[in-house]
Amino acid sequence: MEYRRVRGRLRGARRGNGRGGASSLIRLLVTLRPVNQRRRAVHLQLPDAALPGRLLHRVGARAAAILGDETWSGIPFAGNTKPSVPKKSNDSNAELLLEKTWRPQMAITGMEGYPLPADGGNVLLPYSTAKISLRLPPTLDAEKACQAMKKALESDPPYNAVVEFVAGGDNGWNAPSLAPWLEASLNHASQAAFGKPVAFHGEGGSIPFMAMLGKKFPNTQFVVAGVLGPHSNAHGPNEFLHIPFAKKLSACIAAILGDHASRAA
């Protein structure tokens, strides 16, 4: 998480006096974002944030071919709101998966310094603090990203406003290559339970647990799975699971554990 404080005045100013001569803080915050606007899409410019080659695109395309519009249809959009990648073909769904997993994403999740709309007056505020959630590609070092953001935001702020940026975060995790026995076991379990070969899907998240395990056990194989997607809703007031899918997933994990035990024996 990062905190960005913007100070444009030493004290508040009446709108009639200040507007025009002094920019509003919302305008400053929006102008500050370190992005490159391109065809409506917003791409953060961070070091070493490039996608790791064609293999990732093939994996994303395979998962998108299976999921189709379910890559985005489970999101509770309001009205006619559309996904961030315009829907044109199945390639759009593959792009959406890459947006969710490998491309850096930024969102403002909190704001301090502004009154409620009912309490707002004709005054330009002296400062504002925004809390930013920045999800990084799994292979991008979080400390490098924080330093890059700090430099981008503080080095040349609009109108020479005073900007203070405080950052901290954790690294993501990219699964190691599968051992041949595990890849075969995953396929066998998937065929037995679902009647289809195994497919892989990344997910953005803010819990650094897997990165910690990967660092502590670098030669260990991992199978990370969960019941998300259509007819499942995690971490909400009405949290629920798709029971038939959960049963099949449990059968897959049991089969994989059985194959592992057979190898050990």
N, C-alpha and C positions, 0 to 999 in steps of 0.2 A: 504494500500500500504506500502511496505517496501523498504528501501534503504540500499544497502550493498556495502560498500567501501572496496576494497582490495588494500593494499599497500605492494609490495614485494621488492621495492628498493627505495633508497632516490632520485635517479635520473635515467634517461633513460640509457640503456646500449646497445652497439652495439651487434647485434645478434651473431656474431662470438665469441665475448668475453663472452657474458652472457649465451647463450643457452647451456643447459646441466648442467652448474653449477647453474643456476637460472631458476626456472620454469616460463613459460609465465603466464600472468594473467588470460587468458582464462582457462588454465589448473587449476589454483587455484580456479576460480569461479566454474568450473564444479565439482571439488573435494569437494568443500564446501557444496554442496547441502545435506540437512539432510534427506536422503531418504534411503529406503531399496529396492535394486534392486531384483526383484523376477519374473522370467519368463517374462522378457521384460517389465512388468508393473512396474510403479514407485509409491510407496505408501509412503506418508509422515508419519512420526512417531510423532504424537502430543498427548498431554494428553487428555483423555476423548473423543477421536475421534472415538471410536468404534461405529459401527452401532447399532441402538436401537432395536435389536432383530428380530425375524422371521416375525413379522407383516409387517415391512418395505419391506422385501424380497417378501412377498406375494403381497403387493401393487405394487411393481416394476414389478413383473412377470405379474400381470393383465394388467398393462399399456403396457408392452412390447408385450403381446399377441394381443392387439388391434392395436398397431402401427407397429409391425413387424420391417422390415428394415427401416421404416421411422424414427426410433430413430436416425439414422445416415445418411440416404441417402440424406437429404437436405443440408448436409455440402458440400461446394464446394471444395472437395479434388482436388489436382493437380496430374495429371498422374495416377499412380497406388497406391497412398497413401491410407492407410487403417485406420479404426478406431483404437483407443488405445486398445480396447478389441478385440482379434481375433474372426472372425465370425465362429462359429461352430454350434450353434443352437439358438433357441429363448432365451435360458438362457443367451446367449451372449448379446442380446438386453437388457435384464433385468439388467445385469451387467453394461452396458453402462449407463442406467438410474441412477443407483446408483453412478457411477463415476461422473455424471453430477450434482448430487444433494446432496449426503450424504458423499462422500469421499473428503478429502482435496485435492485441486489441485493447483499446482504452475506453474507459467509461468514468464519468464523474458520479460518484456514489454519495457524496455529502457536500454540504455548503454551509459556511458560517459567515455571519455578518449581514445577512439580509433579513428584514422583518417579514412577517406573513403578509400576503397581499392586502388583507383588510387593514393592516397597520401601516402600510407603506405610504410615505408622504412625498412631497416634491423636493427630495433631498438626494444629492449624490453622496454615496457613502465613502468614508475614508479608506476602508480596506475590506477585503474578503478573503476567506480561506476555503479552498476546495480540496476535497479528498478524492484522489484518483485511484481507480483500480486498473492496473496495467497487467494484462496477462501476456506472458512471454512465450516464444517458441521453446519447446522442451530443451533444445541444445544451446540456448543462449544464456550466458552467465548473467545472473541477476545483478551482480555488483557492477558489471560493465554497462548494463542497460540503465541502471540508476545514475551512473556518472554521465552517460550520454544524455539522458533526460535533463539532468541538472544543468549541463553545459548549454543545451539547446534552449532551455527556458530562461536561464539567468544571464546569458552572455549578451543578448541584444533585445531586451524587452521593448515592446512598442511604446513610443512616447517617453522612453527612458524611465518608465515606472519602476518602482522598487519591488522586486520579485525575490521571494525566499522559497527555496525548494528543499524539502526534507524527505528522504526516501529510505525505504527498507523493504526487503522481500526475500523470497526463497527461490531456488532453482527448480525448474521442471524436471521431468524424467522421460527419457526415451528408452523404450524396451530394447534389450540386447537381441541380437539375431537368435532365432530359435535353433535349438539343437535338433538334429534329424529325428531322434526318437520322440521329442515333444511335438514337433510338427506333425508327425505321423499319428501320434496319439490324439491330438486335437482334431484332426480330420476324421479319424475313426469315430471319436465320441460324437462329433457333430453329425456325421452321417447316420449314426445309430439313433440319435435323439430327434434330429430335425429333418433328416433325409437330404441334407445339403452339405457341401464342403464348408470348412471353417473360413471365416472372413474376419478382417481386423479393422478396428475403428478407434481413432484417438478421441480424447476428450479433454477439454480445458478444465482446470480445477485449481483450487487455492489451498489444498492440503498437501504439504511437502513430504508426506509419509513415504511414498514410493521412492523419491529421490534419496531419502535417508537410508532406506533399505538397500537400494542399488549401490550406494557408496560403501556401505558396510559389507555387502556381500557381492562384489563385482563379478564373480564367476557363477552366480546363481541364476537359474532360469525362473521366470515369473509368469504366472497366468493371472491376469487381472480381468475380472469380469463383474458385471452387475446387471440388475434388472432395470433398465431404463428404456425409453423409447415409447412406442404406441401403447396406450392403455396402462401406463405406469407413470407415477408422479412422485418424485423424491423430494424430500425436504420442504414440504408444504403443509398447510393446515389440514388438507385432505390427502395426506400421503397414502399411496396405495401401490400395490404390485399386481402385475398380470400373472395370476397364479399358475396357469398352464405353462407359461414360459419359464417361470421360476422352478417348476418341477423338472422340466427338461434340462435347464441349466444345472441344477443339482445333480442330475444323472450324468451330465458331461463331466463335472468336476470329480464325481465318484469314479468314473471310468479312467480319467487321467491319473488319479491317485493310485488306482489299481495297476495301471501300466508302470508307474514309477516304482511301486513296491515290487513288481515282478522283476524289474531291472536290478533292484538292490539285492533281491534274493539270488 
